[in-house]
């Protein structure tokens, strides 16, 4: 993976509710919207 891209993702994960997961060599990004979806 490009270092610049990895740094960008790391920054996003550090400063937002984005969760980084690696499965089967692929990266999956999930935005935690459960709380807002419930209106909490």
C-alpha positions in Angstrom: 0.0 0.0 0.0 1.2 3.5 -0.7 2.6 5.1 2.4 0.7 8.4 1.6 -2.6 6.5 1.4 -1.8 4.6 4.6 -1.0 7.8 6.4 -4.2 9.4 5.2 -6.3 6.5 6.4 -4.5 6.5 9.8 -5.3 10.2 10.1 -8.9 9.6 9.3 -9.2 6.8 11.8 -7.5 8.9 14.5 -9.8 11.9 13.9 -13.2 10.4 13.1 -15.4 7.5 13.8 -14.0 5.5 10.9 -13.0 2.0 11.9 -10.2 0.3 10.1 -10.4 -3.5 9.6 -8.2 -5.8 7.5 -9.6 -9.1 6.4 -8.3 -11.5 3.8 -5.7 -8.9 2.7 -8.4 -6.3 2.0 -9.2 -3.2 4.0 -12.7 -2.4 5.0 -13.8 0.9 6.3 -17.0 1.3 8.4 -18.3 4.6 9.6 -19.9 4.2 13.0 -23.4 5.6 12.4 -25.4 3.4 14.7 -25.7 6.1 17.4 -26.9 8.8 14.9 -29.2 6.2 13.2 -30.9 5.7 16.6 -31.2 9.4 17.0 -29.1 9.3 20.2 
